[in-house]
Amino acid sequence: MTAARVIVWLPIAILIAFLFCFLGVTAAKAASTNVALNKTAASSCSSAPYAASGAVDGSIAPTARWYCSVGISGEPMWLQVDLGTTYRVDSYSLTGMGQLGGGWDASLNPRSFRLQKSNDAKSWTDVDTVTGNNESIVTRGQFSPFDSRYVRVYIDQGNQTNNMWASIMELQVFGDLPPSSNADLSGLLLSSAESNDLVELEPAFSAGDQEYTAAVAYTVYSVNLKPITAEPNATVTVNGAHLSAGSAASIPLSVGSNTISVVVTAQDGLSSKTYSLTVTRAKSSNADLSGFSLTSGAPNETITLSPVFQPANINYTSTVSSDVYSVRISAVTAELGADLSISVNGTTVTGAAYSNLLTGDNVIKVTVTAPDLLTTKQYTVHVTKLESSNNEVSAVLYGDVPLTRGGDSFALDVGYEINHAAFRVLLSDPAASFTVTGATYSAGTGSVVLPSLPLGTNGFTIQAKAPNGAVKNYSVSVTRSPQPSLGYIDLNQDGIVDINDVIKLANQVYDINLDDKVDGDDVTFMLLQIRTLTAER
């Protein structure tokens, strides 16, 4: 081969060797990035023009390399790269001069060396060690990935030909940014699920504050909580449930205190931070009734309200007949936990809420106190009980004996010896009244007294008056026997009426003829009775 041909082919061979080396290594490490490329490099020594930067410039041209010679001094030889920030390194590749070919052989490759790491470029730790190397390209990843900002190749043995000098064509360090340990939130957005209105946090959000409170109205039944992570690759759970990035958690609220826990786990899977949010949902201010009705105590019939019950309307009226004596009140609150207070004509009723009704206007008040204990609402019902038209006399009693009744007439027969009598008049309606001989009596009170009861038939009229003023007349007939009974004039009680009874009369004081005085007329009356009885015998 002529010299001209050698001159032409040598650069081509070098270029082919460079492409093979660079592309081959890059393809092998496609999963990560050469984080040393064009980064700041330093070395223990160098000879111009073979500066440390030549080992990280992406070129394996003969002059684009690092070369260091310490002669016979025995000083350390090393090549250092500042990656600019901390990376997680998983492998590296070192290309020696033997890769060039064309007279540059493997004996010129670094023989023994160590890969070291440091975060301050002062204190170094061995990561990988290579000894007795003959390869022109050394690709290593037989170590656990490590996090570091600085890496360096520490030369223990330069090359086979001259141990006191070393040259590296290219140093590639493969890795990625390490998983973040940032578990902060950069934002925490709380909104009403019903209206999407934002809910203010107390205190205002700050990444350093981990505890918050918020207050919402009773009408907010659920909230949406959107945590925003400072590190996009961090993960979030809300009350233990995983939340996709950028989404919001829907959280139902109970009345009172609701605790929400937001746990942020950093990308590294190790660091975490818990944010706590307490949302207080107010108690209901709803003081409405959802249902209200009245029924008569006996019979159990619905009492019509005017207007028909609606929760928004607080005033009602109703009219019942005079025979409705009690009412049962049924009230149901719209909100569970609301309190009820019911009064009728100013008196509180409890339990089944039965209450007696008075004739005329009866005022029923139902007061509802909302669960918030602040809001109240009062419903008022005016129940008008009509006055009774009942003017019925149920019985007329002489002592405990009822008089014989025939329609609206009552009759009683009494003996001769009864010269006055008292009667009790019973009315069907306890609110009715009656009048006899000009005297008016309330139902169930007083007696009708006849101070003088002549012999024969005596009569009087009972005028019964209903509560509404309706009047009805009843007649009472009392017949007094014109003849005394045997027992009445048998004064000595020997079973016969004779002169001995006259003698008894003369020795005692008897108003035998019931004229309110004792005189000769009583003797004459007795003799007349003896004559009558003798004639009958």
Sequence and secondary structure as in RCSB ss.txt:
>XXXX:A:sequence
MTAARVIVWLPIAILIAFLFCFLGVTAAKAASTNVALNKTAASSCSSAPYAASGAVDGSIAPTARWYCSVGISGE
PMWLQVDLGTTYRVDSYSLTGMGQLGGGWDASLNPRSFRLQKSNDAKSWTDVDTVTGNNESIVTRGQFSPFDSRY
VRVYIDQGNQTNNMWASIMELQVFGDLPPSSNADLSGLLLSSAESNDLVELEPAFSAGDQEYTAAVAYTVYSVNL
KPITAEPNATVTVNGAHLSAGSAASIPLSVGSNTISVVVTAQDGLSSKTYSLTVTRAKSSNADLSGFSLTSGAPN
ETITLSPVFQPANINYTSTVSSDVYSVRISAVTAELGADLSISVNGTTVTGAAYSNLLTGDNVIKVTVTAPDLLT
TKQYTVHVTKLESSNNEVSAVLYGDVPLTRGGDSFALDVGYEINHAAFRVLLSDPAASFTVTGATYSAGTGSVVL
PSLPLGTNGFTIQAKAPNGAVKNYSVSVTRSPQPSLGYIDLNQDGIVDINDVIKLANQVYDINLDDKVDGDDVTF
MLLQIRTLTAER
>XXXX:A:secstr
  HHHHHHHHHHHHHHHHHHHHHHHHHHTTTSEETTTT EEEES  BTTB GGGGGSS   TTSSEEEE TTS  
 EEEEEEEEEEEEEEEEEEE GGGGBTTB GGGS  EEEEEEESSSSS EEEEEE S   SEEEE  S  EEEEE
EEEEEEE  SS TTEEEESEEEEEEE        EEEEEEEETTT  B   BS   TT  EEEEEE TT  EEEE
EEEESSTT EEEETTEEE TT  EEEE  SEEEEEEEEEE TTSS EEEEEEEEEE       EEEEEEEESSS 
 EE  BS   TT  EEEEEE TT  EEEEEEEESSTT EEEEEETTEEE TT EEE  SEEEEEEEEEE TTSS 
EEEEEEEEEE       EEEEEETTEE EEETTEEEEEE TT   EEEEEEESSTT EEEETTEEEETT   EEE
S   SEEEEEEEEEE TTS EEEEEEEEEE SS  HHHH TT SSS SHHHHHHHHHS   TT SSS SHHHHHH
HHHHHHHHHHH 
